[in-house]
Amino acid sequence: MKLYQPINVLRVQLVEMSRLSQRALDYSIKGYQLGSPEFSRSVRSTELELEPHHQRIKDICRKLAARKVTDSADCRFVLIAMRLSSALRTTSRVAVQIAQDTPSFFEISRMPKHAALCNLGDLVNSLVRLCIVALFKQEARYAETVLQSQAVWRRCEFVFESRNESAHQVTDEEDTFEPAIARSLGTVARQAHDMADAILFWLNESDRELFPANGHDTLNFLFVGNCIPAETLPRFRPHSLAH
């Protein structure tokens, strides 16, 4: 049984979830890096906007699970759609949490932002972007790049774990807020890895294009609307932040 219509609905819902979650992550990271409450405030409605799309994907996948599917590419895409939806939902929720905490931190603290944490934010943001590019351009190399980056972001997380365990005195705000952001970004990085793994599972057996025109129109919608030039994404290499 061919599933062109439901598959197309899943595609549309994933496009919208990708747009919302990427925007939320981008703005929450910028909010911390720039000390900008305006960026942080713009993220807070994302969860409410994103949830209906997640529920729609969930409902479609449940219905399709009970149907006999003969097209292997359709079947594999249905299998990964729920994984991608859950990962994007978690990414959005973490971004909202960072955005909620950032303004109060800068109101009570004059401590400078840590370069390692800013770099970790840029890295994690780029991992999510690469996953979206891999999905909509249907090119495995971007997902493979994400999977190869694990050592880098874990090294960045270790900086803050070590700092938390060190003997030097830190203020309560410093002790709780910035390590919490590092852990949150680590959570997003793990979601990116899960998305990359799911995308590779699909692409390795997919024999047709699901997203027309190699996904360029979709990427323009996702990234240009969020002030993120899509053409810059393939140049990203995680090992550049390892040193």
Secondary structure by P-SEA (a helix, b strand, c coil): cccaaaaaaaaaaaaaaaaaaaaaaaaaaaaaaaccaaaaaaacccccccaaaaaaaaaaaaaaaacccccaaaaaaaaaaaaaaaaaaaaaaaaaaaaaacaaaaacccccccaaaaaaaaaaaaaaaaaaaaaaaccaaaaaaaaaaaaaaaaaaaaaaaaaaccccccccccccaaaaaaaaaaaaaaaaaaaaaaaaaaaccccccccccaaaaaaacccccccccccccccccccccc
